[in-house]
Amino acid sequence: MTTQIVDMNTVTSVTHNGVNVTEINLDGSVIWPYVAPTGIDVTTAFVPFAGFNVLDSAPDTSANYSVSEIQFNASGSVRIYIGHKVTVSPTYYNDTPIGAIQLIDAAGTTRLRNWTFHTGNNNNWNTISRNVVSSSTQGNLSESPAQAAVLSYTGIGGGTNNLKFNLATSTGSNDTGAVDGTSSPLYGIMTLGNATTPQSSNTYYVYRETSSALTNSVTFMRSEVITVSAGQRIRIAYIMGNRSAAEGSVQDPNDTLFLGII
């Protein structure tokens, strides 16, 4: 294989063996052949993914779920890991319902897997049952996906234990949580963005009860083993916040929910 450096001022693309090669800026030049990145690295460190807050002050909000996405670099037989970190004081304001999780193809047009919790079934998702003390640095966890993988997991069930994820239809705290889960993801790919996915009456979600939880502690949940390819996407429906800014600190979208795959 030959590597060729060409003048960036005269060349905007290169065809190599009949394939158009994406350009890359390297010290003012274009270098090829070049393989474009196929997703964010979620295998060596957890990545924060939640981007939206609910600020309506309801005891359990009826607002729609927001949906965020990470296009990832992992391939092979893996598990999806989701971490929830406690940062806001009082800690009970940190409850964060998760209504559904989807695996989407690289193009973003085909749903490959769909996990909803609306019936009260954990869909083979498991949780640890302990508070893991983590980093106080915004957007970071002290634990890697590999370290989360060796912890002990059991099936997610009902309850209000602050050491684990629970199935619920409400939370025990004011200004946090949701009234219901959502069954909308059953009918297609969830729409990305703020408050895009409505709640469904008398349905469940998963969440970590955070009353009396330790600040900067994290709890993990994980999927069954699945097969993925680099460039595919994870979409997650969640409700984070449910407390008005006037009432004090609200959850940080960059420091609450984290994704890892390994």
N, C-alpha and C positions, 0 to 999 in steps of 0.2 A: 504494500500500500504506500502511495506517495502522498506526502503532505506539501501543499503549495501555499505560499504566502503571496497575496496579490494586493494591489493598491486599493484601499477602501474608497477612494474618490472615483474610481472608474468601474468597479464591479459591485453589483448589488445582490447577485445570486450566482450560484455555480451549479452546473450539471455534471454529475460524476457517475459514470456507468449508467447513463440514462435516467438518473434520479436527481431531482432538484434538491440541493443541499442548503439548509438554512444557514444564513451567515451568522458569525459571532464576532463581536468586537474584541480584539486581542491586541492591546498596545497600538491601536490605530490601524490595525490591519484586519483582513478577513482570512480566517484559517479554515480549511476544509480537508477531508470530509469531517462533518460535525453531526453528532446525534443530539437532537433537541431533548431537554429534560422532559421526563414523563410524569412529573408530579413532585409534590413536597415530600421531603424525607420525614416520615412518621415512624420509622423503624428504630432510629437511634435515640430520639428524644420525643417527648410528648409536645404536641402543638396545640395552642388555644384555638378554638373555632367559633365560639359564640360571639355574635356581633350586635345583638339587639337587646335592649332592656324594655320591660313593661313598667310604667310609672303611674299606676292608677289607684293605689292605696286600698284596694279591696282586700278583705281577709283572705279569700281565695279568688283569684281573678277569673273572669269568664272571657278574657281577651284571647284572640287567636294565638296559636303557636307561631313563632318565627322559625325560619329554616336557614341553616348555614351549611356550607359545603367545603370539603377539602378534597382536591385531586391528589392522589398519593402515589408513591413510588414503589410500594411493596408488590411482591409477586410470590405465588406459590400457595401452600397450605398454611393459613395463618388464623389468628383470632383478632377481632377488633377490640380495643381497650378504650374505655372512656373513664377519665378521672374527673372528680368534682372536688374543688378546692374551696376552703372556707376562708374568707378574707374580711367580711363586713362585721362590724360590731353594733349591737348584740348579734351573736352568732346565729340565732334562729331566723334572721332575715335572709340567710343564704340558701334556703330550700329552692331547688331548681328542677321542676318537672321536665321529663323527657317523654314525649308522646310517641315518637316513631323514629326509626332509623332505616335508611335505604342504601343499597349498593347500586350504583348507576354505572353504565358503560362509559368509556373514555369520551365518546361524543356527547354525552349528556342527554341521550335520547331514548335509551332503553333501560328499564328497571330490571336488575338482575336478582336482587333479593329485597325482601320487605319484612321488617320486624315492627309490628305494632303491639301495644300492650293493652288495647282497649277492652279486651274480654277478661282481663285479669290473669292471662297466661304469660309466663315469663319468656316464652319462645326460645328456651335454651340459653338465656342470658344468666350469668352467674355473678356473684358479688363477693368481695372480701368482707370480713366482719371485724374490722379494726380501723382505728384512726392512724394513718401513717403521717408522721410529722414531715412536712415538706418545706420547700424554699419560700422565703418571704419576698423574693424578687418577682416583680410583675412579669407575667407571661412564662414563668418557668416552674417546673417541678423538679425536685431533687432526684426523683426516681425516673429511670428509663423504662421503656416498654419491656426490656429484658428483665429488669428487676421486678416489675409488676407481674410478669408472667410466672414467677416462681412462688408467689404468694398462694395461700390456700383459699379456694373459692367454693361456694355452695350456691344452689339455685336461689334466685330472687323470689321472695315471698312477701306476704303482707306484714304490716307492722309500722313502728315509728322509731326503729333503732337508729341512732345517729352514727353507728359504726359501719353501716352498710347501705346499699340501695334497697328500696322497698317498693312494692306495688301498692298504690293508693288511689282513692278518689277525692281525697282532700288532705290538707296538712293540719297539724295541730297548732299552728302559729298565725298570728295576724300579719297582714302586709306581706304575705309571701305565699307561694303555691298556686294551684289552679283548681277550679271546680271539677274539671273532667279531663280525660284524655282525648284522643282523636282517632276516628276510624277513616278519615278522608284519604290517607295514603293507600288504602285498599284499592282505590280506583285509578291510580296512575302515579306519575312522578310528582313529588311535592314541589311546589313553586318556591324558588329561592326568594328570600327577602324578609322584611319586617312584617309580622302579623299576617302571614299568608295562608295559614292552615287552621280552619275553625275547630273548636272543640265539639265533641259529640256527647250528647246527654247520657249520663249514667255509665261512663266508661272510665277505664283505669289508665294510669301512667306510672312510670318509675321515677323515684326521687330519693335523695338522701335527706333524711330528717337531720337538721343541724342544731337543734336545741342542745346546749351544753357541749357541743363539739369544740375541739381545740382549734384556735386560730392558726391558719396556714396548714391545717391537716388536710389530707386527701384520702378519698375512698375510691376504689376502682370497681368497675363492672366489665365483664368481657363476654363476647359472643361464643357460640360454638365454633369449631374449626370450619373454615370455608376456604374456597380457592379463589384467588384474586390475581389480577394482572396489573402491572404498572400502568398508570394513566387513568385507571378507573376512579370513581368518585364515591365518597360517603356523604350523604345528606342526613341531617339530624334536625328534628323538630323539637323545640324547647321553649320554656317560658322562664325568663330570668329577671329577677327584680321584684316587681309588684310592690313597689314602695315609692312614694313621690320624693323628688329631690328635696322638697321642703322639710321632709321628715328626717333627713340625715343622709348618711352614706348609702349609696346603692352599689350593687354588685358591678364589678369591672368586667366588661365583655372580653377583655384580653387576659383575664386571670381567674376564670371560674370553671369553665368546662374545657377539657383537653382530650385530644385524640392520639392514640398510638396504635400501630399494627405490627404484629410480630408473630 
